[in-house]
Amino acid sequence: MTPAAAELATSLVAAYAPYVRDKVARLGLAVPAGLDGAIEDGRSWLETALPDLLGRPFASQDRGPLELFQEALRFPTAALEQAGHQAVPRDELVANALPGDLFDLAPASSNDLGEEAWRAHLAWGVTKAAGMTRLA
């Protein structure tokens, strides 16, 4: 894994729990008893999935790191759903793109995760673009 990829993985994992807690609070949802465990499950999954993806050669990275972050949100989504919360209204385009994101938890960009994650994502993107250019 490149240093930029390692920094990105670290930043995304660090941003996960605070981002989810903040997003749930901004939605005004009551925090269910199982949310902390679900957040830890998502963070743990992300901590394994990101190095697996980002450790591959650039051409073999079939998904983006933000997609994995979005996928990790299935854990808190399940906790909110099991607690009886109703899905929130979402834009049709967003609902079609992310059908499992019932509570609109998914970030639109890494900028939503804080400056550190955003900068790490940009640095990784530059590194990946340079690596892909060398392959061409």
N, C-alpha and C positions, 0 to 999 in steps of 0.2 A: 504494500500500500504506500502511495506517495505521502510525503509529509502534509501536503494540502488535503488529501483525502482523510488522513488521520485526524487533522484539525477539524475538518467538517464533521466527521463522525462524532468526535468529542463534543463539539458545539451543539449538534442536533440532539444528542442524548441529554446534555445538560439543560437544554431549552424545553424538553418534552413536558416534564411534570409542572413547572411553573406556567407554561403555556396552557396546558389543559385546565389547570385550576382556575386561571384567570378567565379563560373562555367560558367555563361553566358558570363562574360568578357573573360575568357580563350578560349571560343569557338569563340570569335570574332564576336558575334552577336550584331546587333544594338539593343539597349534596347527600347522596345516598350512602349508607354505611359501607358499601362495597367499593366506593369510588377510589379510595386510596390504594387498595389492593389491585384494582384494575389499572390504575396509573402505573403502579410498579410493574405489573405484568407487561404493559405496553412499552415501558422504558427498557425493561430487560430484553424483550423481543427485539427492540430497535438496536440495542447494544450488540446483539449478535448479528442481526440482518445487515446492518450498515457495513461492518468490516467485510462480511461475505461479499456484498456487492462491490464495494469500493476497492477491495483487494484484487479484483479480477482485472485483466488487461482492459484498457478503455473500450476497445471494440466489442468486448464481451459483456459490457455493462448494459443489460437489456432494459433497465429501468433507471429512473433518476432517484437520487436520495430523498427528494421531497415526496415522491410517490411512496417510499417506504415509511416516511413520517406519517403520511396520511393513512397508510394501512395500519400502522400501530394504534391509530385512534379507534380501531374496532373494539379494543378492550374497554375504554371508558364509555364508548357508545353502548356496548352490551350492558354495562352496569347501570347506565341511565335508563335504558329500555326496561331492564329487569325491575327497576325501582318504580316503574309505572309512568315515567315521563312520556309525554306525547311528542312525536317528531315535530320539529319547528318548521314553519313555512320557509321554503327556499325557492330561489329563482329556478325556473324550469331548466335552463342550461346547466346550472350547477348540479341540480338533482340528477340530470341525465349523465353528467360527467362523473359524479361521485354518488351513486345510488345508495350506498351503505352509510353515508354520512348524514344520518337522520337528525342530528342535532347541530349541524353546520359547524362542526369542530375543526374541519380541515383548514389549514392556512392557505391563503391564495398564493403566497410566495414566502420565501425564506425571510423576507423583511418583516413579516408578521411575527417571527420568532425572536426578534431582537437583533441588535446591530452585530453582535459577535457571530451569530449563526448566519446572518446575511453576508457579512464580509467573508466568512469561511466558505460559504457557498459560491460567492463570486470568484475567490481565489482558486477553488477547486475547478470551477468552470473554465477559467483561463488555462490552468494546467492541463485539463482534459482536452481543450481545443488545441493547445500546442502539441500534445501527444498525438492526437488524431491527425493533425497536419503533417507530422513527421511520417505517419503511416501511409499517407496518400502518395 
